[in-house]
């Protein structure tokens, strides 16, 4: 395994190649067609969160990636054919791989066989029907990757289901276990919580959002050292609290490229004051508003976060805010063999 500092390394997009796939520029992404978004959330519920975030995020910022699919007709005909593997490739070489069958497979009992390094070697389902779906999906993904070069990109939020396929013919150089936690938007206020305004004179803090001057502070407090440019763009949808006396950061959170909530942190001396929950709820409201604006009904909106498997503090915090563990996923890097 490599150190977390490798997260800061960028990769030239030219080193990630899919010779057999069609590329669709982000200017032609499905959000222009609200029917696709509705079809996606109706079919996959909370299991399409990563892809849904990627489809919505370009509307917050300049285009920074392309979407590659085996058959571009997926945009108009989700589930209408066999070829459904979706790849999202960022300009700096980050990669997201998603298959709609994840929504069919993940909720059902399955087990993983690991090697001595803790890397998934085999996935087993109890049901014959699910085993057939899984094997079919593995074959499709393998065919999609045939002739592709994945030398160096950070593959983010990858379902553990696909590790045996990704590893075939490749060496895994970075392997970070995470858990996906999510909450249905309609349940986000189930505890009756009211977001504080912090407008009274006695309050030492005020609401703000992260800006480019905060990049160094955020990276310095984060366990994984993300690339500064990536962090800066992740500020486009963020919430934070600052001290009134000097505008310094007290508590903050941002969003990843797939709109996963990220990097919640409260600085020493300001903890146990409810700031983290306030910032989380504030960011959740911004995410709900974005998805509503793109035509996603609130009853179909899910909010999510990827948490490293060792980070019990974050898991306890998200659980206290109504989130539930949904699945296990990975952040990995590979080299061609």
VENGISUL-V525208 format. One record per helix or strand of 2 or more residues. SS is the DSSP state (helix for helix, strand for strand). FROM is the first residue (numbers start at 1). TO is the last residue. Records with the same first field share a line. If there is no record, write none. Layout:
# VENGISUL-V525208
SS: FROM-TO  FROM-TO
This chain:
# VENGISUL-V525208
helix: 4-8  13-15  26-28  30-32  34-60  72-75  102-105  128-144  160-167  185-187  212-221  228-234  275-293  298-300  312-320
strand: 16-17  22-25  65-69  86-90  95-98  110-114  120-125  149-150  154-159  170-184  205-208  239-243  249-255  261-266  302-308  324-336
